[in-house]
Amino acid sequence: MVILRFENDEQERRALGWLAGRFSFKMWDNGELMVHESVLPYLAREGISLKFRDRRRMSISGRRFEILLPLRFNDGSPVPDALIAQTLVELRRRFGAVSSETQKIEGRGNTAGRCTAMS
């Protein structure tokens, strides 16, 4: 695992939008992001500027809450990366940290009076 910091807010939003749903990560309120080393070539390919940090001070206090963000709208079109990034940045700023997992959650919902599959 490596700890990264982005050159600016625009780079942070681009990276979060791209990473969400593709790779697991954790981001703290100070702007540092922890990802697996295998993510680095992908970030470079996307042209995302970043800085490295050697160590991370870990905190053991806090609570865990799970918020499931849909990757598709009800009409089946994909949620834009920029919208997902904006949501992750707002959560990090409000609660001090945000993590993202790549698990696929499937379910059923009621859309316009009929049961539809969600994934």
Secondary structure as UniProt FT lines:
FT   STRAND          2..6
FT   HELIX           9..19
FT   TURN            20..22
FT   STRAND          25..28
FT   TURN            29..30
FT   STRAND          33..35
FT   HELIX           37..39
FT   HELIX           40..45
FT   TURN            46..47
FT   STRAND          50..53
FT   TURN            74..75
FT   HELIX           81..95
FT   STRAND          97..100
FT   STRAND          107..111
FT   TURN            112..113
FT   STRAND          114..118
//
